[in-house]
Amino acid sequence: MSIQRTISPVDGSVYVERELASGPQIEAALETAVAAQRAWRATPLETRQQILLRFVEAMEKRADSIGAEIAWQMGRPIRYAPNEIRRGFAERARFMISAATQALADIPIAPVANFTRFIRREPVGVVFTIAPWNYPYLTSVNSIVPALLAGNSVILKHSAQTPLCAERFAESLAEAGLPAGVFQFLHLSHADVEKVIGDARIGFVAFTGSVAGGHAVQSAASARFISAGLELGGKDPAYVRADADLAHAVENLVDGAMFNSGQSCCGIERIYVHSSLYDEFVQRAVALTRTYTLDNPLNEAATLGPMVRASAAEFVRAQVAEAIGQGATAHLSPSEFPNDRPGSPYLAPQILTGVNHQMRVMTEETFGPVAPIMAVASDAEAVALMNDSEYGLTAAIWTADVEAAIRIGDQIDTGTWFMNRCDYLDPMLAWTGVKDSGRGCALSILGFDQLTRPKSFHLRTVTA
């Protein structure tokens, strides 16, 4: 028997212990998923929608207790954690439930005498969702809800850091009336994850995580003709143009870089500011960052909690120290944040200037509360620097000129282009990435495509 232990970043204690699934348990789950999916796919869409609406309501009732669990499992401040359910999770789930009617409808073909033709979207079968810890409900809802709406069964493997999330999904879906076996979760080792991906009963894999993890998923699926949705890393840039509303840009970008201790795949990791605004932008950004309170996330006053683990914080500290050694300037001292403790997950936020693209802090995913800022002289320079990355998840511009935003956005290699906002997923828009940020599409009506397969009906009427 192997035990999975979740170490809380709050105090280093063991917060959750769970047994990893055995071989027979994995086999039983796969068989159950296949059998349950046969009946579920025959359930009318309207019934599936009603069950999932009740599921959202059940999750909302649990928002406060779920928020406390998020704080303990990965460190997000309790003042924010319940909103992952009340806002983002509920918004995305309800949109997908309503959009399913259009997204899953038959596609009619122009009529021809004596023929009826249409394309029907069939479920792929069993969807295997592999979810991360940083936004444990927001990332997993993107595949779980549309997969169930499309008539698939789902097996969820959640991060070892946030195992209780899988259990809350199961409880709420059961409360909503989802038939047994249509949704299951497994606590798995990495080796068993790869085995499940390679199993012939899996029809699609939805993975959110690191680039290395994406390669592992792709490799595990390589012997089979199935698709995998891969939402991977980001080094998301922002450009503050000369005509930007400076106060609005500072407020949004500091939040976009620091929220969740910077542990967001679409958080802001590089900021380019037109030289005419640069000095004032830096001054205001430093002043705003100083107002953050780094503390135990269970303290309502905390606006910045610990990173998920000490090793993650040490990685960020090393990246910042290396940049300073290469000539960057740090504008905040850890001593301004008394709870910053080297060797612990508690890490003070940082604003860096004097940075360049020879530094890892500008090219390698940081995933921490650090905002490096560079001055640029023109739109063309900003475009070149924004595209100088292995990643392409989101990018953002602050400007008063919509036409300029569209023109510049057309030149940026990114999955989502924002104007005057950042670090947000609109469920009506496709969520996708380019380059090492992954492949596939979640959310919007397009997000249902990877969870279904087209089946053509070509019906001829023979008359005497």
C-alpha positions, -999 to +999 in steps of 0.1 A: +000+000+000+014+034-011+004+065+007+002+100-009+009+128+016-001+165+011+023+188+030+005+222+037+026+253+028+008+270+057+028+253+084+046+223+069+022+198+085+007+168+067-027+180+058-041+150+038-031+114+035-046+091+008-039+057-005-028+055-041-051+033-062-040-003-067-039-021-100-073-038-094-089-005-083-077+012-115-090-017-136-124-015-119-126+022-124-119+019-161-145-009-165-171+011-145-164+042-166-170+024-199-202+007-186-216+039-171-209+060-202-231+037-224-261+047-204-251+083-198-247+090-235-283+080-240-295+104-213-312+135-229-290+166-230-317+185-211-314+160-182-276+162-182-279+200-181-302+199-151-280+176-132-250+198-138-268+229-128-276+212-095-239+203-092-229+239-095-253+248-068-240+220-046-204+234-051-215+269-043-230+257-010-195+243-001-176+275-012-165+285+023-153+251+034-137+245+000-119+279+003-104+269+036-092+236+021-076+255-008-058+277+017-045+247+036-036+227+005-018+253-017-016+285+003-041+310-013-053+336+012-087+327+027-101+361+017-098+351-019-100+313-020-138+308-019-142+330-049-126+303-071-160+286-067-184+315-064-170+334-094-148+317-119-159+281-114-196+290-113-193+314-143-175+288-165-197+259-156-230+278-161-218+291-195-209+256-207-242+242-195-261+268-215-238+266-245-241+229-248-275+232-265-259+249-295-224+233-293-238+197-293-266+202-318-266+183-351-251+202-380-277+202-409-265+199-445-283+217-474-313+195-485-312+174-516-342+155-530-346+121-514-317+126-490-314+136-453-279+145-443-265+158-410-234+156-388-238+144-352-213+150-324-207+118-305-189+115-272-154+102-273-161+078-244-140+081-212-122+114-206-092+113-183-086+147-167-053+154-150-056+186-130-030+209-113-030+225-078-027+262-086-063+268-096-076+234-087-113+239-096-110+264-124-086+243-144-105+210-139-140+224-146-129+233-181-129+197-192-151+179-166-183+199-172-183+199-210-172+163-211-202+152-190-225+174-210-213+157-242-222+123-229-187+111-218-178+096-185-149+112-166-120+099-145-102+127-126-067+125-113-060+156-093-027+169-081-012+153-050-011+188-035-049+192-038-065+158-036-096+170-017-107+188-048-114+155-065-135+144-035-155+176-035-163+171-072-175+136-065-196+146-035-213+174-053-220+154-085-235+126-065-257+151-046-268+165-080-280+131-091-252+121-115-255+083-121-229+062-103-197+056-123-201+085-147-176+105-127-148+089-107-115+100-093-083+081-086-052+091-066-024+078-088+014+075-091+031+090-121+037+055-135+000+046-132-010+079-148+010+069-179-006+035-179-041+049-177-033+073-206-022+044-227-052+022-219-075+016-249-106+025-229-095+062-226-109+084-254-093+117-245-068+132-221-072+167-207-039+178-190-030+211-173+005+214-160+042+219-169+058+216-203+077+185-191+044+170-179+029+177-213+057+159-231+051+129-207+014+129-215+021+131-252+046+103-250+023+081-230-005+086-256+018+082-286+010+046-294-027+054-296-048+075-320-064+097-294-061+135-288-048+152-257-056+187-247-024+202-232-025+235-213+011+241-203+033+269-191+034+306-198+057+336-197+029+361-204+039+396-214+022+430-210+028+462-230+019+496-215+016+519-245+023+556-243-014+564-244-023+541-215-043+550-184-014+547-161-032+542-128-054+515-143-024+498-159-004+497-126-034+484-106-042+456-131-006+446-138+006+444-102-025+422-094-019+402-125+017+395-114+012+390-077-022+373-073-020+337-060+016+344-053+022+346-090+013+310-094-009+313-125-001+300-160-016+332-174-002+356-148+019+385-159+056+376-160+071+403-182+061+440-184+072+463-212+065+500-206+068+529-231+098+550-221+075+581-216+057+563-188+084+540-175+097+559-144+063+567-131+050+532-138+078+517-118+074+541-089+037+534-087+041+497-091+066+495-062+044+516-040+014+494-047+033+462-041+045+475-007+008+475+004+006+437+002+005+417+034+024+384+033+010+362+060-006+329+070-033+325+044-059+317+071-055+353+084-081+375+068-056+403+065-033+383+043-033+394+006-003+372-002+001+337+011+030+312+009+040+296-023+029+260-027+062+246-013+096+257-001+113+244-032+091+266-055+100+296-034+137+288-035+135+285-073+121+320-075+147+334-050+175+319-071+161+333-103+158+368-088+193+366-072+208+356-105+191+385-123+205+409-096+239+394-101+236+401-138+228+438-132+191+439-124+178+462-096+155+449-069+131+476-056+118+458-025+136+443+004+124+411+019+128+429+053+097+449+043+077+417+046+085+402+080+070+368+072+095+363+043+117+334+055+144+319+034+140+282+031+102+284+036+073+289+012+068+324+024+083+347-002+081+385-004+070+400-037+095+417-059+097+444-087+128+442-109+142+467-134+174+468-154+164+434-168+170+420-203+163+389-223+197+374-214+183+368-179+162+338-170+137+360-152+127+373-186+127+340-205+120+311-181+087+306-164+090+321-128+056+311-114+061+334-084+054+370-072+079+388-093+073+416-119+103+424-141+099+456-160+116+469-192+114+502-210+106+502-247+107+530-273+081+519-298+053+494-306+077+475-329+102+470-301+074+458-277+062+433-303+096+419-309+102+415-271+068+400-265+073+374-292+108+365-279+096+336-259+091+299-260+055+304-247+023+319-261-006+316-237-018+352-232-005+387-238-019+421-230-018+457-240-028+489-221-039+516-245-067+539-254-066+530-291-087+499-299-075+498-336-039+499-324-046+471-300-060+449-327-032+458-351-005+449-325-024+419-313-024+405-348+014+404-346+017+387-313+021+349-310-005+341-284-036+322-277-054+351-261-049+389-266-062+413-239-066+450-240-067+468-206-070+436-186-051+404-179-051+371-161-087+362-168-105+335-188-138+346-205-157+313-208-173+325-241-138+327-257-116+299-267-088+291-242-058+279-261-021+284-264+007+283-290+043+271-289+052+255-256+020+268-240+004+237-254-023+227-278-061+221-280-090+244-270-111+246-239-141+269-232-163+286-257-185+265-280-153+253-296-142+236-264-168+208-270-151+198-303-122+180-287-146+161-264-167+148-292-161+132-326-182+139-358-203+112-372-220+117-406-255+105-414-263+101-451-299+088-454-315+081-487-352+076-491-362+052-518-395+057-534-414+032-556 
